[in-house]
Amino acid sequence: MNKEKKLTFEEALKELETIVDHLEEGDVPLEEAIAIYKKGMDLSKLCHQKLESVQKQLVEIMNEDGELQPFVMKEE
């Protein structure tokens, strides 16, 4: 799991896509399919965490005092 923590979002997503393609082929032994599936779930969780982190950054802005506050668009 430490290796996955160091992956970028793009690398994790690419590896996850490879896993999905491999499992969709259908000719994977059951034990191997389970192990691959678990790895895919770990990668999926990692991608989700990275997206949540980015989303949080996008909805907050730093004010003049260096404090984070929600980003609000002012209507014209």
C-alpha positions as CSV (number, residue, x, y, z in Angstrom):
1,M,0.0,0.0,0.0
2,N,2.9,2.4,0.5
3,K,3.7,2.2,-3.2
4,E,0.1,3.3,-4.0
5,K,0.4,6.3,-1.6
6,K,3.3,7.6,-3.8
7,L,1.4,7.2,-7.0
8,T,0.0,10.3,-8.8
9,F,-3.7,10.4,-9.5
10,E,-2.9,9.7,-13.2
11,E,-0.6,6.8,-12.5
12,A,-3.2,5.2,-10.1
13,L,-6.0,5.7,-12.6
14,K,-3.9,4.2,-15.4
15,E,-3.1,1.1,-13.3
16,L,-6.7,0.8,-12.3
17,E,-7.8,0.9,-16.0
18,T,-5.3,-1.9,-16.7
19,I,-6.7,-4.0,-13.9
20,V,-10.3,-3.5,-15.2
21,D,-9.2,-4.5,-18.7
22,H,-7.5,-7.6,-17.3
23,L,-10.5,-8.7,-15.3
24,E,-12.9,-8.0,-18.2
25,E,-11.0,-10.5,-20.3
26,G,-12.5,-13.2,-18.1
27,D,-9.8,-15.8,-18.3
28,V,-8.2,-15.0,-14.9
29,P,-8.0,-17.7,-12.2
30,L,-10.3,-17.0,-9.3
31,E,-7.6,-16.5,-6.7
32,E,-5.7,-14.1,-9.0
33,A,-8.9,-12.3,-9.9
34,I,-9.6,-11.7,-6.2
35,A,-6.1,-10.4,-5.5
36,I,-6.3,-8.1,-8.6
37,Y,-9.7,-6.9,-7.5
38,K,-8.4,-6.0,-4.0
39,K,-5.5,-4.1,-5.6
40,G,-8.0,-2.3,-7.8
41,M,-10.2,-1.4,-4.8
42,D,-7.1,0.1,-3.1
43,L,-6.3,2.1,-6.2
44,S,-9.9,3.3,-6.5
45,K,-9.8,4.4,-2.8
46,L,-6.6,6.3,-3.4
47,C,-8.0,8.1,-6.5
48,H,-11.1,9.0,-4.5
49,Q,-9.0,10.4,-1.7
50,K,-6.9,12.5,-4.1
51,L,-10.0,13.8,-5.8
52,E,-11.6,14.8,-2.5
53,S,-8.4,16.6,-1.5
54,V,-8.3,18.6,-4.7
55,Q,-12.0,19.4,-4.4
56,K,-11.5,20.7,-0.9
57,Q,-8.7,22.9,-2.2
58,L,-10.9,24.3,-5.0
59,V,-13.7,25.3,-2.7
60,E,-11.5,27.2,-0.2
61,I,-9.4,30.3,-0.7
62,M,-6.9,32.0,1.6
63,N,-7.8,35.4,2.8
64,E,-5.4,38.3,3.6
65,D,-4.8,36.9,7.1
66,G,-3.7,33.6,5.7
67,E,-6.8,31.7,6.9
68,L,-8.8,29.4,4.7
69,Q,-12.3,30.3,4.0
70,P,-15.0,29.1,1.6
71,F,-14.8,30.4,-1.9
72,V,-17.9,32.3,-2.8
73,M,-18.6,33.9,-6.2
74,K,-20.1,37.3,-5.8
75,E,-23.0,38.0,-8.1
76,E,-22.7,41.1,-10.3
